[in-house]
Amino acid sequence: MCGIAGAFDLTGRREFPEERLLLMTGALAHRGPNDEYIYQEPGLALGVRRLSVIDVAHGRQPLSNEAGDVWVAYEGELYEYPEIREQLLSRGHQLWTRCDTEAWVHLYEDIGEKVFGTAHGQFGVSLWDQKRRTVYLARDRIGISPLFYAEADGWFLWSSEIKGLLASGLIRPQPDVRGLDYFFNFFCAPQRRTTFEGIHSLPPGHYARIRDGRITIQRYWDLDFPDRGAERRFEDDDKAATELEAVLRTAVRRRLCGEVPLSCYISGGLDSTVILGLSSQEKGEPVPSFTISLQHSGPSDERSKAEESAHYLGSKLTTVTVTPADLVNHFPDVIQGAESPVLDTSCVGTLLLARANRAAGNIVALTGEGADEGLAGYVWYKWHIFQYRAYKYGRFIYQTPRDVALSWLIGGGKAHRPPFFGTGGVRTAQQIAWELMAQSREHLYTPELWQRLDGYCAYDDIAAPQRIKYWHPLNQSLYMSYQIMMPGLLMAAKGDRSTRFSATEGRYPFLDEHVVAFCAGIAPHYKLRRWTDKYLLRRVAARVLPPPIAKRTKTMFRANLGRAFVATDRPRWVDQLLSPEALKATGFFDPQAVEWARQLQQIRPTASLQRFAMDMGLMGVISTQLWHHIYCGGGLCELPAWTPPDLARTRLYGRMEAPRPAAVVC
């Protein structure tokens, strides 16, 4: 995987300054420490920072087709490339590398814009069609790879990370208060807007066409479920498990490709241990593993379970210990990597895990992310059985206690209550958790912030298909997991940003398109059966792992939130960020309310709904203030603010010419 950046003139054919382009690619140096190459022509600039994984010797990009009139700059992996390559050769295409990057230009020659729906894998890609003077940007179905864009001074700019856009010098970072409010509603990053004014995220499963000064965004894929009652059922559970094992094993096998060392991240739970077991079987030898020990940093520590799993599979296990001090001291790195506020402090653990993986010489890591979304692993899916029945048989009976209880127990108000049916006319399992944090806004927001929001409702940013009302309630909730938490947190701060910040690559077999489609199509009782989550995966695990591991219950990997930042030995920058002066400087949060939230975490040790909600709210305040300091000018605390890179230190510069010589690869 790599980092890409580029610019396209919306007004004519101006030359984009080379120095400006190199500043953009230099800001992505952590994503691609091995190569830096650019391609320019009047009105267009493409740049790539490369992390060499496949065809290390020859896979340099940007690259073009034979005629030099179609160019690509791309980051990601097309896991079906061996088959694609043979198909391209059979159709007479000349291939100069063995890298999957080259597939893009030739597939585009053959099928045009349909290439995005045909490609399978994880990707953020930019294509340049010189004859039609059209730029295309596309992002993979699930949103594993990020891609951002903005307009400035008549230029359309794009980059794998917001840092690349800011480094251009054409965009002044300003907060988008609607993006911040989205975060306080769903505790993750938005998928269309960002927390920066004027900077947009290309949503998963979409592509953008930029032609004649116009920008068109189109969806090429959306997750779909059968109508309730029409889901797939099998003659017996063993046949269902056999099919799941087959598609999952194929997904694992494809993700073992590459010319660099790889490992598996494990938590000791079912999902990651199944991936480690299948990886070791497919590779023919034990794959090294890495785990996190949350030493007094969270409600649970799965280190002993991870050790047991690694021992059974013969895997060499490396344990990264995360202390309460680590959560606080490394949290600024998480914010700098994520480029947005982050609620989940356990992202510190995944960041340190990636660093340890890289230090051990590994570039790629397979993980178990995505199983909980595909096969209903989270506890709120079980709660939803009662939630659904309650509002199905008496919406008033259910809705009234919800409305009254949240405002009364948390101590907020009713003025800015989220809609009961969040989106698509349905109420999903996650909404009660979203509403808890959203209620904290009633305490924390300043009147000025409410005024700037001007009636904005974050739920309006969530698009749901009309078909959602025909799906089983469990599938409705799973759809929202894929739409919101998956790309906004699990594949962002906890996925792409944590791995790429340390120049490594994450791969996710459970997010393979064929695995996702299989899980979406099967009946709900294969996912959640009575109180057994991931029922069908447990049948697969029984074939790969010993019974004690296959039967393990789900434990969420979660670290302490705001409480971690009120300890007596906290660093000075925490108090500086939460000082009345810093809070007034941003204008988002009421200083007295923030101080009350801090005291609540210190003087009320017993659990309560109010304390939990304000713990999330306080963490939101801390991360928002820290994000503002790092990216919007500094001045709030003693920590350094982000600045564009020093080209003398990051440059690995080379220029691509068209067409490339055919002698590069025999």
N, C-alpha and C positions, 0 to 999 in steps of 0.2 A: 504494500500500500504506500501511498505517497501523499503529497499535498499539491493542489493545483491552484492557479490564480490566472486571471486574464482580464482583458479589457476590449471593448468593442465600441467604435465611434457611432453614436446614434445620429450624428448630424452630417457626416461626410467621411473623409479618408485621411484624417489627421494621423500623424505619427505619435504613438504613445511613447513617452520618454523611457528609454531603456533603464535608466537609474530608478525610475519609479516602479517599473515592473520588478526589478531585482530587490527593491525594498519589500514588495509584496511577497515574493517567493522566499526572501530571507526571513520574514516573519513566520514562515512555515518550516524552518530548518529542522525543528524537532520531529516533524512528520517524515522528513526525507533527508537523512544525513549523508547519503551516499553519492548523490548526483544533483546538479542543478542545471537545467537547460531551458532555453527559451526559443520561441519562434515569433517573428514579427513580419508584418507587411502593412501597407497603408491601411489604417483603420482598424487593425487587429493586433492583439498581443496575447500570446499563450506562454505560460510558465509552469514548470514542474519541479518540485523537490522530490527526489526518489528514495524510497526505502527498497533496496534490491532484495527481492524474494524469489521471483521466477525469471529465468533467463538472465541471471545476474550480469553476464558478460555483454549481452547485446540488447537488453530491453530498455534502452534509453529512449526518452520521449521529451517533448511532443514528437509525434511521427505522422507520416502521411501515407496516402495510397500511392500507386505507381505514377500517376500523373501529377501528384503534388497539389491537387485541388480539393482534397478533403483531408483535414487534420484533426487530431485528437490529443487532448491532454486529460489524463484519467487517473483516478486512484481507486483501488479496490481489487477484487478478484472475480473472475468469471470461472466458476468451478467446473463448467462443462466445456471448457476450451479445447481439450483434446478432440472431442467430437466435432466441435465447430471448425477447428483447424482442418480436419480431414474433409469436411464439407466444402470449405472455401477452396482448398487445393483442387478438389474434384470439379469445381466450377471455373477453374482456370485462373484464379487469383495468384499473384506472385507474393509470397510471404518472405520477409527479410529477417524475421526474428522467430523465436519460439515463445514469445511473451504474449499473454492474453490481450495486452493493450491493442495489438495490431488488428484484432478481430473487429474492433469498432468501425474502423474506416471502411473495411470491405463489406461488413454486414450492412452498413449504411448505404454503400453503393448498390447493394442488391435489393434492399427492402425499405430504404428511406426511414421515415419516422417510426415505422413499426419495430425498428431495432430495439427500442427501449422495452417494449412488452415481450420481446423474444429473449433478451439477455437475462440470465439467471446468475445471481451472486450478490455481492455487496459492492456498491459503486457510487461514486460521484464523478460524473463525466461531462466534459465540454467538447463539442464537435463543431468544426468550422467548415461550412460548405462555401467554397470560394465562388463558384459559378452563380449560386443563388444569393450570395452575400448574406448568409444566414448563420447565426450561432444557435446551437442547441445546448441546453444544460439538462441533465437528468440525474435523478437520485433513485437508489434501489427501493424495492417494494416496502421493506420494513423500516427503513431509515437508519441503517447501520452506519453508513457514511454520510457526513454532513456536507451541505453546500449552501453558501450564502451569497446574496447579491445586493447591489445598491446602484443608484444613479447619481452621478455628480459631474457637473461641468460638461454635460453632453456625452459623457461616457457611461456605458453599462459595464459595471465591474463585478467580478465574482471571485470567490475564494473558498477553499475548504474550511477555513476558519475566519472568524471576524477580524482577527489580528491582521490578516492579509489585506482586508479592505481598509482598516485604519492606517496601516503602514503606507498606503498609497499617498497619504497626505491630502487627499481630496475630500475626506469625510471627517467632520468634527464630531467626536463621540458625545451624544446627548441621550439622556434616558428617555425611553418610551414608557410612560406611566401605565399604559394599557398592558404592555408586556410584563411589567412588574406586578400588576394586579392579577394577571393570568397566573403568575407564579404563586401568588398568595391564595388562589382558588384551587390549583391542582398540584402544588408543590413540585413543579417541574417546568422546564423551558417550553415556550410556545412552539408550534410547528409551522406557522406562517409568518407571524411577526417575530421580533426578537425583543430584548430589553433595551435595544438601541434604536433611537428614532431614525427612520429611513433605511434601516438595514433589515432585509427580509431573509427568511429561511425558505428554501424550496422544500415543499412538503414531501414526505415519502410517497413513492408511487406516482410521482408527477414529473413532467418535463416542461421546460420553458423553450419557446421559440422566439428569437429576437431577429426581426426583419423589418426593413424600411422604417426604422425608428420606433416600432411597436413591439411590445412585450406581451406574449400570450402564454398563459399557464394552463396546461391540460393534464388531467389525470389519465394515466395509462393502465392503472391497476388499483383495485380495492379488494380488501378481504371480504369474502362472501360466505354465508352460512346457508344451509338448506332451510326451507320452511319447517316450522315446528312439526314433528311427526314424520318428516320426509328424510331424516338423517340416515346415514348408512348403519345397518345392523348386520351382524355376522351369525353364522350358524352356531358357533361357540366362541368363547373368549380367547381360546388359544389361536384360532385363525386370525383374529383381530390383532393379537400380540405379535404373531409372526409377520404380519404386514407392516406393523409399526417398526418392528426390529429391522426389517429389510430396508425401508426408506431411511431410517435413522443411521443404519450401518453404512449405506451408500453416501449419506451426507457427511459422515465422519471420514470415510475413505477419501472423498474428494478434497476434504480440508487438510489432509496430510501432505498435499502437494507442496513443492518448493525445494529450494536448494540451501535452506538455512535450518539451523536447529530449532526444534519446537518443544513445547511442554503443554501440560494441562493445569488449569486452575481448579482446585477442588475445595469444597467447604466441609466435606464429610457427609453432606446430604445426598439424596438419591440422584438428582439430575447430573451434577458434575462427576459423581463417581461412575455413573453409567457411561458417560463420555470417556472418562479415563479408561474404563474397562474395554470399551469398543475400540478406542484408539490403540491400545496396547495389542489387542487381538489383530487388528488390521495391519498394524506396523510389524507384527511378528516379534516384538520385544517390548518390555515395559517402558512406558513414556514417563519422563520425570514430571513431578507434580509440585505445585506451590500452593500454600494455604496461609490464611491469616489467623492469628490468635488475638482476639480482642481482650487483652489483659486488663480487667476492671474497666473496660471502655464501653461495655454494652450489656444488655440483659442476659446474654448467653455467649458461651465460647465453645466452638465446635472443634477445637484443636484435637482432642482425644479421638473424636469420630474420624477426622481426616487422617490421623495417624493409623487408625485401624484399617481404613479403606486402602491407604497406600501400602501398608504391610501386606494385606491380602493379595493385592495385585502386583506386588514386587516392584513398586515404583519408588524411586528415590525422592523423598519428600523434603522440601525446604519450607520452613515455617517463618513467617514474618510477623513479629510481635508488635502490636499497636497499643500503646499505653494512652491513658487520658491526656497526658501532655502532648503525645504525638497528634492526637485528634485536633488539638488547638494549633500547635506549632506548624503543622503542614496544611492546615485548612486554606491559608492564602494561596498555596500552590494549586489546590483544587479549583478555587475561584478563577485564578489566572488561566488555568487550562480550560475550564468550562465556559468562560466568557459570559456567565450569567450567574445570578444567585443560585445557591444549591442548598437544599434543606437536609439531604441525607449525608451526615458526617461520615458514614461508612465508606464514602468515596475516597476518603484518605487511605483506607486500607487497600482499595484496588489500585490507587496510585502508587503506593509503596510496593505492592505486589508486582506491578509492572517494572518498577525500578530493579527489584531483586531479580526478576526474570531476565532482564537485559544484562545485569551484572554477571549472571551465571552463563552468559553467552547465547541465550535463546532470543530469537526474534519474533516468533509466532507462539501464540497460546490459544488452545481450544478451551471453551468454557461451557457451562450448562445453562447459560441464560436463554430464556424463552420457553422452557418447559412449563413454568407456572402459568404463563399466559395461554399456551396451547392446550394444557391439560388440567387447568383449574387447580393450581397448587396453593393459592393464598387462602388464608382463613376467612376473609370476607366473602368468599364464594359460598362458604358454609352458612355464614350468617344470613346470606341473602335468601336462603330457603324460608326463613321466618319473615324477613322483610317483604318478600314478594307476596306471601300469603296474606300478610297484614294489609297491604294496600290494595291487593286484588279483591278482597272481600269487604273492604271498608276503607276507602281512601281517606275519608274524613277522620275516622278513628285513628288511622296511622299518622296522617299528616299533621294533625293538630298537636299531638304530643311532641312530634319532631320539632315543629316551629316554636312551641312554647319552651320545651326542654332546653334547646340549644341556647336561646337567649337568657333563660333563667339560670341554668346550671353554670354556664360559662360567664355570665354576667355582662354580656354584650347587649346589643339591641336588635331591632327588627327592620331597621331602615334599609339595609342593603342585603336582604336575605336572598340566597341563590334560589333559582326556580326549583320547585319540587321535582318536576320531570326535567332533568338536566338538558337532554338533547334527544331529538328524534321521537319525542313523545313517550319515552320510557325512563324508568328509574333503575339505575344499575347498582351493583353491589358496592362499588367504591364510593358512592356519593356521600355516605355518612362520614367517612374520613375526610373527604374534601370539605364538607360543610363545617367540620370542627375547626380546621385551620382558617377557613373563610370567616368564621365567626370572630376570630381574634382580631380581624381588621376593625371591628366596631370599637375596640379599645385603642388600637395602635395608630390608625391612620389620622393624619391631621385633617381639619376641615378643608384646607387648601388642596390636599390631595384628592379628596372626594370631589371637589369642584373641578379639578383638572380632568378627572375621569369622566365627568359629564354624562353619567348614566350608563357608562360602558358595562356590559355583562360578558364575562369571560366565556360563558357557555355559548355565546353567539359565534365564537371562533372555532367551535367544534362542529365539524360537518359529519352528519350521519345519513346513510342512504335511507330512502323511504321504505326499503324492504326490511329494515331493522325491526319493525313492529310485528313482523311475521315469524321472527326467530324465537327460539326458546330463551327464557330470561337469562340462563347461564351464558348462552352465546352472545346475548346483548352485552353482558358485562365483559366477556372476553374481548369483544370487538373494541370496547373502550380502552381496555388495557393496551391493545396493539396501537390504538390511535393516540393515546395520551402518554402513559407512563413509559412505554417501550421506547419511542423515539425521543421523548422529552427528558428522560433521566437514565434509564438502563442502558441505552445505546449512546447517550451523550456524556454527561459528567461521569457516569459509572462505567461507561464502555469506551467509545472512541477516544474521548479526551484523556482518560486515565492511561490508556494503553499508548496512544500516540504521543503524549507528553514525554514519554520515556523511549521514543523511537522503537516501539514494538507494535505488533498487529494482533488484534483479537479476532477469533473465528468462532462462529456460533452454529453448530449443527442443528439445534432445535429451531433455528430461524431459516433453515433451508426452505425454499419455496415448496418443495414436495412434501416435507414434513409438516409445514404449516397447513397446506391444503388437506392433507390426510386428517390432521387433528380437527380442522374446521368441519369436515364432512361427516365425522362419526357422531353417533348419538351421544347425548350428554352423560348417560350413565357409564360410558367408558372413561369419562374424565373424572366425574365426581359420583361415587356410588355410596349412598348413605353418608357416612362421615369419612370415607376413604378418598382422599384426594389423589389425583394422577393414577387412577386405578389401573389403566392399561399399561402405563410405564412401569408400574410395579410388577406386572406380569413379565415384561421384558427384562427387568432387573433381576428377577428370579432365575433367569437363564444365564446371566452374566456375573452376578454377585452372590455371595452367601446370604442366607435368609435374614440374619440380623441386620444387614445393611439394606437389603431390598425392602424391608418392612419399616424402616425408619420413618418417623413422623416428620412433617415439615417444620423447620425452625427458621424463622426469618433472620437473615444476616443484617443486623441493625445495631448501630452504635448510638451512644447517648447524643442528644441534640443540644438544646440551649443550656442544659444543666452543665455540660462539659465546659462552658465558657464563664461560669460563675464561681469556679473554684478559687480558693484563696491564693493559689500560686499562678493565676492566669497572667499572661504577658500584658504589658502596658497598653499595647495597641487595641485590646478589647475595650478597656475603659475609655480610651481616646475615641474610638468609633461610636460609643454609646453616650458620650458626653453631650450635654445640652447644646454646646456650640456646634459639634459635628452633626447632630440631628437637625438643628435649625438650618445648617448649611445646605443639607439635601432637601429639607422641607417635607419629607415623606411621613415621618413618625413623630408622635407627641412625646416629648421628653419625660413627662410625668408618668405616662402610661408605660413607657419602656422601663423606667425605674421600678414601677410596681411589678412588672412582669419578671424583672430580675430578682426582686425580693421574694416573689412567689416561689421561685425555684430554690431559694435558700432557706426560707423559714417555714415552708409547708412541705415537709418530706413525705407525707402520706399521699397516696395516689388519689386523684380526683379528676373528673372530666375537665374542670376549669384549668387545673394545673397542666394536664396533657395538652390541651388546646393552646395555652399560652406558652408552653415549652416549644411547640411548633412555631408559634408566632414570633417568639423571641429569636429563634434560630433564623427565621425569615428576615428579621430586622438586621441581625448581625451580618448575614451573608449579603443582603442588599447594600448595606453601608460599606462593606468591604469591597463589593463589586464596583460601587460608585467610586471609591477611593482609587482602586487599581486602574480603572479604565476611563473615568470621567474627570481627570485632572488632578487627582491626589489632594493633599492638604487636610485630610481627615485624621490621619494617624502617622506614626513614624515609619511605617512600612513603605518600601519603594513602590511607586506607581509604574505601570507598564509604559514602556517607550519603544518606538520602532527599533529594529536591530541595527547593529553596527555592521555595515556591508563588508568591511575589511575582515571581520571575524567569521561571517556566515557564508561568504561567497565561494561557490564551487562552480563558477559560471562557465557555460558553454552555449554556443548558438547552433540551432538546427537549420539546415538548408533543405530545399526541396528540388527535385525528389531525392530521397536517400539512395546511395549507391547500392546496387544489387549484390555486391560482393560481401556485404556485412556478414551474412550467414549463408552457408552452403545449402 
